[in-house]
C-alpha cells in the first residue's frame, strides 16, 4: 500500500491536491494522511475546514512513499512553516516528493530542484533562498516529473496527479482513460 502525506497550511489551495488524494485513496488504495503545522485545524482558500491527521513535526519518513506539499499563499510569507529539512530528507531517502503552485517554492528552498527538471507558476515564483536550479526550470503549463520529484503550476492538478502516479510506477489503461476524461474538459468551446 502506498503511504502518502499531503502537507496543508492555513489558506491552502484545496483544489490542487484533491485529484491525487481522492484517486489515490479511492481508486488505488493509498493510505492518505494530511499534516499541518502543530496538527492544528486549517481552513482552505475555498473555506473548507480541515482537521489534519497529524502535525508536520510528527511525520516519520520511514513510513512514507509520497510527500506532497500543497500550494497556498502562506508559502510566500514568513508565517510558512520551515519544512525544508523534511523535504530534503524525504528526497534523500528516494521518497517521491511533489509540490504544486507555491508548494514548489519549498522544494526549491530545500535544494530538491537544483538538478532535476521542474516547473512552477513561473520562473520568478522560485526566486527563493537556496534555489540553484534555474537551468533546470521548464516554463510549461503542466506538471513535470523527474527522478522522483514532481512539480506543477497551480493550474495543473490533473497532470500533477498523473506525474505523481507515474513516479510511483502506477499507470495503465485505466489511468489513461481517467486522464482522458479530465483532459476532455479542455476541449470546451471558448
N, C-alpha and C positions, 0 to 999 in steps of 0.2 A: 504494500500500500504506500502510495506517495504521501509524504508528510509535508505540509506546506503551512507557512505563516505569512500573513499579509500584515504589514505594519501600517497602522492608521493613526491619524492625529486629528486634533480639532480642525474642523472645516475641510476634512479630506474630500477628495473628488470621487464620490461614491460610484459613478458610472465606469471609472477607468479600470477597476479590477473586478467588476461584477461578473463579466462573462467567464473569466478564468476561474474564479471561485465557484460560481454556480455550475459550470460544466465540469470542472474538476471534481467537485463534491458529488453532484447528482448523476453524472454520466460515467466518470472514470473512477469513482470511489475514493477520491483523495480524502485524507484526514486534514481538514481545513481548520485553522485557528487564526484568530485575529489578536494582535498585540498593540497596545497603546502605551504612551508614557505613564508609568506608575500603575498601569492596569485600570486607569480611570475611564469612565464612560466619556465618549466623544460624540459630537454632532457633525454630520457631514455637511457639505456645501448645499445639498438638497434638503437639509433639515431632518435627516434620518438619525435618530438617537441610537447609538450602538454601545453595548457593554461588552468589552473585549474579553477573550478567554484568559488572557494573561498580560502581565507587564512586559514591556520591551526588555527590561532589565532581567527578566526571568527566562528569556529564550536560551535554550540549550541546543547548540549546533549539532551535537552528536545524535540528536533525534530529528533531524531535518533533511529534506531533499530539495526544498524550494523556499527561498526567501524573497518576498515581493515587497517593494516599497511603493505604496500608493501615493499618487500626487496630491497636492493641496498647497494652498498659499503659504502655509507655515514654513515650508522649506526655503522660502526667500526671506525669512525673518530670523532674528536672534532668539525667538521662542522655540525654534526647532530643536528636537532632541538630538544630541550628538550620538549618532549610531554608526559613525564611520568605522570604528574599530570592529563592530559587529559585522558590518557588511564586508570589510576587508578579510576578516577571519572566515566568514562563510565562503567567500570566493577562494581563499587559500585551501579550503577543505573540499573544493570541487562541488560545492552545493550550487545549484542553479540560482543565480542572483538576477532579479528583474526589477527594473524601475521604469515608471511611466510618468510623463509630464515632469513636474518639478521633482518627482522621486529620482529622476536621473541625476539631479544635482548631487544627491547623496552618494551615488555610485561614483561620480566624478571626484568628489572630495575624498572618497576612500581609496582612490587610485585604481579602482577596478576598470575604468575606461581608458587607461593610459595606452594599452597595447591591443585593444580589441575594436573591431568596427562597432559603431554605435550611432544613435541619433538622440534627439530630444525635441523640445518645442522649437528650438532654434540654436544656432551655434552660440549666440550671446547668452542664452539661458545657462550655459555651462561655464560661464566666467565666474568660477568659484576658486577659493584657495585650494592648492594642491593638485589642480587639474592639469595634466600634461598630455592629454590625448587628442588635442585639436587635429592632428594629422590623420586620425582615425575616424573623425566625425563624418557622417553622411547626412546631407540635407535632403531627407526623404519624408513623405507623409505617412509612412507605415513603419512597423516595428523592424528592428534589426537584431538578429541573434548571431552571436559569435562566441565560440569557446565557453559555453555555459553562462553567458551574460546576455540578457535580453533587455532592450531599451525601446521606448516608443514615445512619440508625442502624445499628448492627452487626447487627441482626436482619433487615435488608432487602437481602441480596445480590442477589436476583432483580430487584427494581425498580432497584437501583443499576446493574446491568448494562444494563437497559432504558433508564435515563436517560442513561447514557454513550453507548449506541448512537444514541439519538435526538439527542444533542448533536453527534454525528459525522454526522448525516443518514443513518443506516443504519436500515432498517426494512423493513416489508412483511409479506406473508402468512406467510413462513417464520418470521420473528421472532415474529409474533403466535402462531403455533402452538407455538413453543418456550416462550414465556412462559405460554401456557395450560397446558402440561404441568406447569410448575413451580407455577403457581397452584392446580392441582388438588390438590396436597398439602394445602392449607389447608382443603379440604373434608373431611378425615379426621375421622371422628366422635370426639368428646371422650371 
